[in-house]
Amino acid sequence: MKLLRVVVCVLGTVAMVADLRPVAARDPDPAASLAERWSWLRCHDPARPRLGPAFPSIAERYRGDPEAQSRLSHWLETAGRGHWGDDYEMSQQSHLDASEAQALVRWVLGH
């Protein structure tokens, strides 16, 4: 019985550590690496809200919106407040070139 508890504890620890890998290591999409490189994960999280909404919440909100790709790419360039209420203020992402912005938006909308 003690051995079983040890095995379960070890497996649980391994599962937790595996989940702590960087997003890019878990997601083969190159945009995941961009998100890490440009520190998006400081404000957004793949699973839960942080300073900004979680990626799945963004994807759900804009699912079916034919203008979502262009609208979100534009917001990356111009920043803004009020898209998610007054609690969230996104900083301008002018360091992104157009192809990076498009790739990141596609990645976020794919969550």
C-alpha positions as CSV (number, residue, x, y, z in Angstrom):
1,M,0.0,0.0,0.0
2,K,2.9,2.4,0.8
3,L,4.5,1.6,-2.5
4,L,1.2,2.5,-4.3
5,R,1.1,5.9,-2.6
6,V,4.7,6.6,-3.6
7,V,4.0,5.6,-7.2
8,V,0.9,7.8,-7.3
9,C,2.8,10.7,-5.7
10,V,5.6,10.4,-8.3
11,L,3.2,10.2,-11.2
12,G,1.4,13.3,-9.9
13,T,4.6,15.2,-9.6
14,V,5.7,14.2,-13.1
15,A,2.4,15.3,-14.5
16,M,2.7,18.7,-12.8
17,V,6.2,19.2,-14.0
18,A,5.3,18.2,-17.6
19,D,2.6,20.9,-17.5
20,L,5.1,23.6,-16.4
21,R,7.0,23.3,-19.7
22,P,6.9,26.5,-21.7
23,V,3.9,26.8,-24.0
24,A,6.1,26.5,-27.1
25,A,7.3,23.1,-25.9
26,R,3.7,21.9,-25.7
27,D,2.4,23.6,-28.8
28,P,4.1,22.9,-32.2
29,D,2.7,26.1,-33.7
30,P,5.5,28.7,-34.2
31,A,3.1,31.3,-33.0
32,A,3.4,29.8,-29.5
33,S,7.1,30.7,-29.6
34,L,6.2,34.2,-30.7
35,A,3.8,34.5,-27.8
36,E,6.6,33.6,-25.4
37,R,9.2,35.7,-27.1
38,W,7.0,38.8,-27.0
39,S,5.9,38.1,-23.3
40,W,2.2,37.6,-24.1
41,L,2.0,35.0,-21.4
42,R,2.6,37.7,-18.8
43,C,-0.8,39.1,-19.5
44,H,-2.6,36.1,-21.1
45,D,-2.8,32.5,-20.3
46,P,-3.9,29.5,-22.3
47,A,-6.2,28.4,-19.5
48,R,-7.3,31.2,-17.3
49,P,-7.5,35.0,-17.1
50,R,-4.5,37.0,-15.9
51,L,-4.1,40.7,-16.7
52,G,-6.0,40.0,-19.9
53,P,-8.5,37.4,-20.8
54,A,-7.5,33.7,-21.4
55,F,-6.9,32.7,-25.0
56,P,-9.9,30.3,-25.1
57,S,-12.2,33.2,-23.9
58,I,-10.9,35.4,-26.8
59,A,-11.4,32.5,-29.3
60,E,-14.9,31.9,-28.0
61,R,-15.9,35.5,-28.1
62,Y,-14.8,35.9,-31.8
63,R,-15.8,32.5,-33.1
64,G,-17.8,33.0,-36.2
65,D,-16.9,36.6,-36.6
66,P,-15.5,37.0,-40.2
67,E,-13.8,40.3,-39.2
68,A,-12.1,38.9,-36.1
69,Q,-8.7,38.3,-37.8
70,S,-8.4,41.8,-39.1
71,R,-10.0,43.5,-36.1
72,L,-7.7,41.8,-33.6
73,S,-4.6,42.4,-35.7
74,H,-5.5,46.0,-35.9
75,W,-6.0,46.2,-32.1
76,L,-2.5,44.7,-31.7
77,E,-1.1,47.7,-33.6
78,T,-3.2,50.4,-31.8
79,A,-3.7,48.9,-28.3
80,G,-6.8,49.9,-26.5
81,R,-9.1,49.7,-23.6
82,G,-12.7,48.6,-23.2
83,H,-12.8,45.6,-25.5
84,W,-13.1,43.4,-22.4
85,G,-14.3,46.0,-20.0
86,D,-12.4,48.7,-18.2
87,D,-10.4,46.2,-16.2
88,Y,-8.3,45.3,-19.2
89,E,-6.0,47.7,-21.0
90,M,-3.8,46.1,-23.7
91,S,-0.6,47.8,-24.5
92,Q,0.4,48.6,-28.1
93,Q,2.3,45.7,-29.8
94,S,4.0,47.9,-32.4
95,H,7.1,45.7,-32.2
96,L,5.3,42.9,-34.2
97,D,5.5,42.9,-37.9
98,A,2.3,42.2,-39.9
99,S,3.0,38.6,-40.4
100,E,3.8,38.0,-36.7
101,A,0.6,39.8,-35.7
102,Q,-1.5,37.7,-38.2
103,A,0.1,34.4,-36.9
104,L,-0.5,35.3,-33.3
105,V,-4.1,36.2,-33.9
106,R,-4.7,32.9,-35.8
107,W,-3.1,31.0,-32.9
108,V,-5.2,32.8,-30.3
109,L,-8.4,32.3,-32.3
110,G,-7.5,28.6,-32.6
111,H,-7.8,28.0,-28.9
